[in-house]
Amino acid sequence: MSVPFLDLAAQQQEVADEVRLGLDSVFARAAFVGGAEVTRFEEEYAGYAGVAHCVGVANGTDAIELALRALGVGPGDEAILPANTFIATAEAVSAVGATPVLVDVDEEHLLIDPAAVERAITDRTRVIVPVHLFGQSAPVERLAPLAQAAGAWLVEDAAQAQGARRHGRPAGSAGRVATTSFYPGKNLGAAGDAGAVLTDDADLAGRVRVLAAHGSPRKYVHDVVGRNSRLDTVQAVVLSAKLARLEKWNELRRQAAERYAVLLDDVAGCRLPRSAAGNEDVWHLYVVRVAQRDRVLAALGAAGIGAGIHYPTPVHLTGAYAHLGLGPGSYPVAERAAARILSLPMFPHLTGEQQEQVAVALTAALDPGRDPALDPGRDPGRPGAAER
Ligand SMILES: Cc1ncc(COP(=O)(O)O)c(C=O)c1O
């Protein structure tokens, strides 16, 4: 039996009746844009995320771009973000004409490194964008004072951390504004694209709303050049139904992460992820680190185990950001991680049996007896002395 990397069907089944009822109502009224469903979800999600305002938009990339535009970030401004993120974080910075300033990540959690942020701050720094990657909260309490001292804003990319908490506070509630994505595979996923901007600042939320609606505070009044970035009514129906189950699903992910930790504990050559002190992670991804990752990935694939890489190329080494002129060696931690990270199957309905299958296949793939190139005396998932 194969094990998929992600299985959304079980989630879908849990919400199917509720979604069908909601969609029947939307279709009966042909009320496809805006309306009570969108408002309801925005209010529910703001409450869940611990902020006063949630503005639904078309996707998570738009959410970052609109948040930056609403803050007035533009050409000449610098935005500091981690080299190890999905490219959308950088794209949004580029889209507003600002300059992405990449920094390295910490070795243990692969999250933005506050010390590197401090070194990267200049008098053009307008925003710092921590990314709460893999379902872990970045150390916002260390970044907020840096932002404040620099006269910059903290804009949190919480696309992968719906429900995560740090020192009891929801991810995305520490900065001036946060964004999220409801791409289907996210912990809270729509049935298509969707995203949101989250903030306590009513004016800022209002500016995002206007920018996302053709620069229009009222019908046919256009005060600024905006765009069209709406949260679909259909998606709002799906998201409300799933939000009601998100805490339970995140708990199931935590249980699955604990099972992996036990199953893989003494598998040689596999570095397991660990939650940072103070963090309540939501395991959007379960990312281990192994040597010869591509070979291991292929072996897992041959054994019917779905696995992924998040992400194979740090932002500065992509073709899109070649113009930054940052070659290999610029961000050693992110680069070393990119060669070793391997995301194992992780979703709320993943069973213990499926995880045992993953563990057996991964153990076989890593078995040094099968691959003389691996040095059995060393744990290749951990950095050697020379690499520290
Ligand atoms: C960290 C991060 N930021 C931004 C995005 C962009 O979201 P979207 O795909 O909804 O535009 C994603 C997800 O794809 C993401 O994982």
The ligand as a MOL file (V3000), in Angstrom:
LIG
                    3D

  0  0  0     0  0            999 V3000
M  V30 BEGIN CTAB
M  V30 COUNTS 16 16 0 0 0
M  V30 BEGIN ATOM
M  V30 1 C 5.5070 30.6670 3.2890 0
M  V30 2 C 4.5320 30.9630 2.1860 0
M  V30 3 N 4.3340 32.2470 1.8210 0
M  V30 4 C 3.4770 32.5750 0.8530 0
M  V30 5 C 2.7610 31.6140 0.1800 0
M  V30 6 C 1.8970 32.0450 -0.9480 0
M  V30 7 O 0.5930 31.6510 -0.8460 0
M  V30 8 P -0.3110 31.4240 -2.1520 0
M  V30 9 O 0.1710 30.1820 -2.8080 0
M  V30 10 O -1.6820 31.2960 -1.6010 0
M  V30 11 O -0.1500 32.6130 -3.0120 0
M  V30 12 C 2.9150 30.2640 0.5390 0
M  V30 13 C 2.1430 29.1650 -0.0710 0
M  V30 14 O 2.0560 28.7970 -1.1160 0
M  V30 15 C 3.8480 29.9370 1.5590 0
M  V30 16 O 4.0600 28.6680 1.9010 0
M  V30 END ATOM
M  V30 BEGIN BOND
M  V30 1 1 1 2
M  V30 2 1 2 3
M  V30 3 2 2 15
M  V30 4 2 3 4
M  V30 5 1 4 5
M  V30 6 1 5 6
M  V30 7 2 5 12
M  V30 8 1 6 7
M  V30 9 1 7 8
M  V30 10 2 8 9
M  V30 11 1 8 10
M  V30 12 1 8 11
M  V30 13 1 12 13
M  V30 14 1 12 15
M  V30 15 2 13 14
M  V30 16 1 15 16
M  V30 END BOND
M  V30 END CTAB
M  END
